[in-house]
Amino acid sequence: MRNFFLMLVLPLLLMCDNHDDGRGGLIPSDSVRSEPAGAGSVVFGEYIVKLNAGIEKSAIDECFGAIGPVIIKKSITENMHLITFKRDPGLDELKKRAADCPGVSFIQPNYRYRTQGRNRYK
């Protein structure tokens, strides 16, 4: 029964991976993307940290705590967190620290995003 369900639903999901272009045609889903809005699109002082699977968020303090107090503003997923600092050390310093922390997968600035292309879900 499970295999039958997958055989029936999977092709439908793949077909739904296209968007209407407004003229009766379809745009492949990869032509509607979210990308950073540009160089000025960084939210100053906010960073997204991704931890490796099974690592507790206390590892963020262990890794970056020597810089100053780390504020975890929001947990985006179980392993991804939005953080800020009382005094922003800058991305280069944070990347150096992250390279020495085995539990940290990556750190990046928090970007403002805008959609590229027609978004019919507005």
BAZASE-512708 format. One line per 5 residues: number of its first residue (from 0); their letters; for each residue x, y, z of N, C-alpha, C. Coordinates in pm, 1 decimal, padded with zeros to 6 digits, always signed. Layout:
! BAZASE-512708
NUM) a) X,Y,Z,X,Y,Z,X,Y,Z; ... .
END
This chain:
! BAZASE-512708
0) mrnff) +00082.4,-00119.6,+00000.0,+00000.0,+00000.0,+00000.0,+00087.2,+00126.6,+00000.0; +00194.6,+00121.5,+00080.3,+00282.4,+00237.3,+00089.3,+00348.7,+00265.5,-00045.5; +00395.5,+00161.1,-00112.4,+00458.7,+00178.5,-00243.6,+00360.5,+00233.6,-00345.9; +00236.8,+00187.3,-00340.8,+00134.3,+00237.8,-00431.4,+00112.8,+00387.3,-00407.7; +00106.8,+00426.4,-00280.9,+00088.0,+00566.7,-00245.6,+00203.2,+00651.5,-00300.4 .
5) lmlvl) +00326.8,+00604.5,-00282.5,+00442.9,+00677.8,-00332.8,+00441.4,+00688.3,-00484.8; +00401.5,+00579.6,-00551.9,+00397.1,+00581.9,-00697.9,+00290.4,+00677.8,-00748.3; +00185.2,+00695.3,-00673.2,+00077.3,+00784.3,-00713.6,+00108.3,+00929.6,-00679.6; +00157.7,+00954.4,-00559.8,+00176.1,+01091.2,-00511.7,+00304.4,+01155.4,-00563.0; +00412.7,+01081.6,-00572.9,+00540.0,+01139.2,-00613.8,+00533.3,+01208.6,-00749.9 .
10) plllm) +00475.7,+01146.9,-00853.8,+00465.5,+01219.2,-00981.7,+00381.2,+01346.5,-00971.0; +00278.2,+01344.2,-00888.5,+00196.8,+01464.5,-00870.5,+00277.9,+01575.8,-00806.0; +00357.6,+01541.4,-00706.8,+00441.1,+01642.1,-00642.2,+00543.6,+01699.2,-00738.9; +00600.4,+01615.8,-00821.8,+00697.5,+01663.5,-00919.5,+00632.8,+01756.3,-01021.2; +00510.1,+01726.9,-01060.2,+00438.8,+01812.9,-01154.8,+00406.3,+01947.1,-01091.3 .
15) cdnhd) +00383.6,+01950.8,-00961.9,+00348.1,+02074.6,-00892.5,+00468.9,+02163.2,-00868.4; +00586.3,+02122.4,-00908.5,+00707.3,+02197.8,-00884.8,+00728.1,+02304.9,-00991.3; +00622.5,+02347.9,-01056.3,+00628.1,+02453.8,-01156.3,+00530.9,+02563.5,-01116.5; +00553.5,+02683.2,-01169.0,+00470.1,+02798.3,-01136.7,+00406.3,+02852.4,-01264.4; +00284.5,+02901.1,-01253.1,+00213.3,+02960.4,-01364.9,+00278.8,+03093.3,-01399.8 .
20) dgrgg) +00306.8,+03117.4,-01527.0,+00369.4,+03243.2,-01566.9,+00266.9,+03352.9,-01596.0; +00139.4,+03327.2,-01574.9,+00035.6,+03426.1,-01597.5,-00017.3,+03426.7,-01739.5; +00044.7,+03351.9,-01829.3,+00001.1,+03346.1,-01968.5,-00039.6,+03205.2,-02007.3; -00062.0,+03121.1,-01906.6,-00102.3,+02984.1,-01934.7,+00013.9,+02888.0,-01945.5; +00136.7,+02939.8,-01940.0,+00255.7,+02854.2,-01944.9,+00309.2,+02829.9,-01805.3 .
25) lipsd) +00409.9,+02748.8,-01798.0,+00470.3,+02718.4,-01669.2,+00615.3,+02763.4,-01666.8; +00656.5,+02813.0,-01550.5,+00795.1,+02849.7,-01526.8,+00853.3,+02741.3,-01437.2; +00967.0,+02682.3,-01470.5,+01028.6,+02586.0,-01378.6,+01057.0,+02651.8,-01244.5; +01043.2,+02575.5,-01138.2,+01055.3,+02631.8,-01004.2,+01191.1,+02694.4,-00978.3; +01295.7,+02651.0,-01047.6,+01426.6,+02708.2,-01019.5,+01443.5,+02848.4,-01077.2 .
30) svrse) +01344.8,+02900.6,-01150.6,+01354.5,+03037.0,-01200.1,+01292.9,+03137.2,-01103.0; +01227.7,+03091.5,-00998.6,+01174.9,+03178.4,-00893.5,+01256.8,+03147.8,-00769.4; +01343.6,+03239.8,-00734.2,+01436.8,+03215.0,-00624.9,+01432.9,+03327.8,-00524.0; +01485.6,+03299.1,-00407.6,+01511.2,+03401.4,-00307.9,+01661.7,+03418.2,-00299.7; +01706.2,+03540.4,-00313.4,+01848.8,+03568.5,-00308.9,+01870.9,+03692.9,-00225.1 .
35) pagag) +01993.9,+03710.6,-00171.2,+02020.6,+03833.2,-00097.5,+01992.2,+03955.1,-00184.1; +01939.8,+04059.9,-00123.0,+01899.5,+04178.7,-00196.1,+02017.7,+04262.0,-00244.2; +02137.1,+04238.3,-00197.3,+02254.6,+04312.7,-00239.9,+02348.1,+04336.4,-00122.9; +02454.4,+04412.6,-00149.2,+02557.1,+04433.1,-00046.6,+02500.9,+04499.2,+00078.8; +02406.0,+04587.9,+00064.2,+02347.0,+04655.9,+00179.2,+02237.8,+04576.3,+00246.8 .
40) svvfg) +02225.0,+04450.0,+00210.9,+02113.3,+04371.1,+00261.4,+02144.6,+04295.0,+00389.4; +02264.5,+04313.3,+00445.5,+02301.7,+04243.5,+00568.5,+02235.9,+04312.9,+00687.0; +02176.4,+04235.3,+00776.1,+02122.1,+04289.8,+00900.3,+02240.7,+04303.2,+00995.1; +02280.4,+04425.2,+01022.9,+02401.9,+04451.5,+01100.1,+02398.3,+04382.6,+01236.5; +02505.3,+04309.7,+01265.8,+02520.0,+04247.8,+01397.3,+02444.8,+04117.9,+01417.2 .
45) eyivk) +02373.6,+04070.0,+01315.6,+02301.2,+03943.6,+01327.5,+02368.3,+03838.4,+01239.5; +02379.3,+03718.0,+01294.9,+02444.5,+03608.3,+01224.1,+02362.1,+03481.4,+01238.8; +02372.7,+03395.0,+01140.0,+02308.0,+03264.1,+01145.5,+02418.1,+03160.5,+01163.5; +02402.8,+03079.5,+01267.9,+02499.1,+02974.1,+01299.2,+02430.6,+02840.7,+01280.3; +02495.9,+02751.7,+01207.0,+02444.3,+02615.1,+01193.7,+02537.4,+02521.4,+01269.2 .
50) lnagi) +02478.0,+02442.2,+01358.0,+02553.4,+02343.7,+01434.7,+02542.0,+02208.0,+01368.4; +02641.5,+02125.6,+01388.0,+02636.5,+01988.7,+01337.5,+02529.5,+01910.7,+01412.8; +02479.8,+01804.8,+01351.5,+02373.7,+01723.5,+01411.3,+02417.2,+01672.2,+01548.5; +02325.6,+01680.8,+01643.8,+02349.8,+01629.1,+01777.8,+02422.5,+01724.9,+01870.0; +02458.5,+01843.6,+01822.4,+02530.0,+01941.9,+01904.6,+02427.4,+02034.6,+01969.8 .
55) eksai) +02439.0,+02052.9,+02100.5,+02348.3,+02141.3,+02175.1,+02381.3,+02287.5,+02146.0; +02281.6,+02375.5,+02160.7,+02306.4,+02516.5,+02131.5,+02398.1,+02582.8,+02233.7; +02425.6,+02516.5,+02345.3,+02523.8,+02569.0,+02440.8,+02663.1,+02576.6,+02376.9; +02684.5,+02502.5,+02268.1,+02812.4,+02507.5,+02195.8,+02837.3,+02645.6,+02135.7; +02731.0,+02721.1,+02111.4,+02746.5,+02856.8,+02057.6,+02820.0,+02943.0,+02158.9 .
60) decfg) +02777.7,+02937.0,+02285.7,+02846.4,+03012.2,+02391.2,+02990.1,+02965.3,+02408.4; +03010.8,+02834.2,+02402.5,+03145.9,+02779.9,+02418.1,+03237.8,+02829.4,+02306.9; +03184.8,+02840.7,+02187.4,+03265.5,+02880.9,+02072.3,+03288.9,+03032.2,+02067.3; +03184.0,+03109.4,+02088.0,+03192.1,+03253.8,+02067.5,+03186.7,+03335.5,+02196.4; +03170.6,+03272.0,+02310.5,+03154.3,+03342.8,+02438.1,+03272.6,+03429.0,+02477.3 .
65) aigpv) +03393.7,+03393.2,+02435.3,+03512.0,+03472.5,+02469.5,+03508.9,+03610.1,+02403.4; +03434.8,+03624.1,+02295.5,+03422.3,+03752.3,+02225.2,+03337.5,+03848.9,+02306.9; +03237.3,+03797.0,+02371.3,+03143.0,+03876.8,+02448.8,+03013.3,+03800.6,+02460.5; +02916.8,+03858.3,+02530.8,+02789.0,+03788.2,+02548.5,+02720.8,+03758.8,+02414.6; +02682.4,+03633.4,+02396.3,+02611.3,+03589.9,+02275.8,+02463.0,+03585.8,+02309.3 .
70) iikks) +02382.3,+03648.1,+02226.4,+02237.2,+03647.1,+02245.8,+02176.8,+03561.8,+02135.0; +02111.4,+03452.8,+02173.2,+02041.9,+03369.4,+02074.8,+01902.0,+03427.9,+02059.5; +01880.5,+03500.2,+01949.7,+01751.7,+03566.8,+01927.8,+01641.3,+03468.8,+01892.7; +01677.3,+03367.7,+01813.2,+01574.4,+03275.2,+01767.1,+01639.8,+03146.3,+01721.2; +01573.9,+03034.9,+01747.8,+01615.4,+02907.7,+01690.2,+01535.1,+02888.5,+01562.5 .
75) itenm) +01602.3,+02889.1,+01449.7,+01536.0,+02877.5,+01319.9,+01495.6,+02732.9,+01295.4; +01588.1,+02642.2,+01319.6,+01561.5,+02498.4,+01317.7,+01632.4,+02440.9,+01439.5; +01628.4,+02310.6,+01451.9,+01694.5,+02247.6,+01566.4,+01844.4,+02277.2,+01568.9; +01906.4,+02288.0,+01451.0,+02051.4,+02307.9,+01442.7,+02092.6,+02446.2,+01394.6; +01997.3,+02535.2,+01364.6,+02030.2,+02665.5,+01308.5,+01972.4,+02775.0,+01398.3 .
80) hlitf) +02058.3,+02874.1,+01433.0,+02018.6,+02975.8,+01529.8,+02058.2,+03114.9,+01481.1; +01973.0,+03212.2,+01510.6,+01999.8,+03352.5,+01481.1,+02061.2,+03413.2,+01606.5; +02183.3,+03466.6,+01594.7,+02252.7,+03519.4,+01712.2,+02295.2,+03663.9,+01690.2; +02315.2,+03734.5,+01800.7,+02371.5,+03869.6,+01798.9,+02473.2,+03879.0,+01912.1; +02549.0,+03987.7,+01910.7,+02648.0,+04014.5,+02014.1,+02625.5,+04155.0,+02067.1 .
85) krdpg) +02661.4,+04178.5,+02193.4,+02652.6,+04314.3,+02249.0,+02742.4,+04407.6,+02167.9; +02862.8,+04359.2,+02134.1,+02955.4,+04434.2,+02049.3,+02991.2,+04345.7,+01931.3; +02954.6,+04386.3,+01812.5,+02972.8,+04303.1,+01692.8,+03121.4,+04289.2,+01658.8; +03174.3,+04164.9,+01662.0,+03315.3,+04143.8,+01630.6,+03345.4,+04140.1,+01480.7; +03243.8,+04126.6,+01398.3,+03262.3,+04117.8,+01253.7,+03269.9,+03973.9,+01206.8 .
90) ldelk) +03234.0,+03953.7,+01081.9,+03224.3,+03819.2,+01025.3,+03359.4,+03747.6,+01020.2; +03466.4,+03819.4,+00986.6,+03597.4,+03754.2,+00975.4,+03639.7,+03691.2,+01108.0; +03623.6,+03764.4,+01216.6,+03658.8,+03712.0,+01348.8,+03572.2,+03591.5,+01384.5; +03443.8,+03599.0,+01353.2,+03353.3,+03487.9,+01384.7,+03387.2,+03363.6,+01303.2; +03425.1,+03382.6,+01177.6,+03463.7,+03267.6,+01094.6,+03590.3,+03201.1,+01148.5 .
95) kraad) +03686.3,+03281.8,+01196.4,+03807.8,+03225.3,+01255.7,+03772.7,+03139.7,+01377.3; +03686.3,+03192.6,+01461.9,+03645.7,+03117.7,+01581.8,+03569.0,+02991.4,+01543.1; +03480.5,+03002.6,+01445.8,+03399.8,+02887.1,+01404.0,+03487.9,+02775.6,+01348.0; +03597.3,+02812.3,+01281.4,+03687.7,+02711.8,+01225.3,+03752.0,+02626.6,+01335.0; +03764.3,+02683.3,+01454.8,+03823.5,+02610.8,+01567.9,+03720.8,+02534.6,+01650.3 .
100) cpgvs) +03595.1,+02543.1,+01613.3,+03487.5,+02477.3,+01689.0,+03433.0,+02360.6,+01606.6; +03458.8,+02237.7,+01648.1,+03413.6,+02123.0,+01568.8,+03261.3,+02109.1,+01561.1; +03187.9,+02168.6,+01653.9,+03042.4,+02156.6,+01652.5,+02972.6,+02254.4,+01560.3; +03046.1,+02355.0,+01509.8,+02986.3,+02458.4,+01424.4,+03008.1,+02421.4,+01278.4; +02897.9,+02409.8,+01204.4,+02904.2,+02377.9,+01062.1,+02940.0,+02502.1,+00980.6 .
105) fiqpn) +02870.0,+02615.6,+01007.4,+02902.5,+02741.4,+00940.4,+02841.5,+02857.4,+01016.5; +02890.2,+02976.7,+00984.1,+02831.0,+03101.3,+01032.9,+02826.0,+03196.1,+00914.2; +02716.8,+03270.1,+00903.3,+02701.2,+03365.9,+00793.6,+02622.4,+03485.0,+00844.6; +02632.5,+03599.8,+00775.9,+02550.2,+03714.5,+00814.1,+02402.9,+03682.9,+00791.3; +02317.1,+03752.9,+00861.4,+02173.7,+03740.9,+00837.9,+02138.1,+03839.2,+00726.8 .
110) yryrt) +02099.0,+03787.1,+00612.1,+02064.8,+03870.3,+00496.9,+01915.5,+03899.2,+00492.2; +01882.0,+04016.9,+00441.5,+01743.2,+04044.2,+00403.0,+01726.6,+03982.9,+00264.8; +01619.1,+03911.9,+00245.2,+01596.2,+03845.9,+00116.6,+01478.5,+03909.3,+00044.5; +01482.8,+03903.0,-00085.5,+01369.4,+03942.8,-00168.5,+01353.3,+03835.9,-00275.1; +01233.5,+03817.2,-00320.2,+01211.2,+03715.1,-00421.8,+01249.5,+03769.9,-00557.8 .
115) qgrnr) +01297.8,+03681.9,-00641.4,+01333.8,+03715.5,-00778.5,+01229.1,+03651.2,-00868.0; +01164.0,+03728.4,-00950.2,+01062.7,+03671.4,-01037.9,+00923.8,+03692.0,-00979.7; +00828.0,+03637.8,-01046.3,+00687.6,+03654.7,-01009.0,+00654.0,+03561.9,-00893.5; +00594.7,+03616.6,-00789.6,+00554.8,+03536.3,-00674.6,+00403.3,+03538.4,-00666.8; +00342.0,+03428.6,-00700.8,+00195.4,+03424.9,-00703.2,+00136.4,+03401.5,-00565.2 .
120) yk) +00219.6,+03380.9,-00465.2,+00169.4,+03352.1,-00331.4,+00164.6,+03475.5,-00243.2; +00175.4,+03594.9,-00299.7,+00170.2,+03719.5,-00221.0,+00034.9,+03739.1,-00160.0 .
END
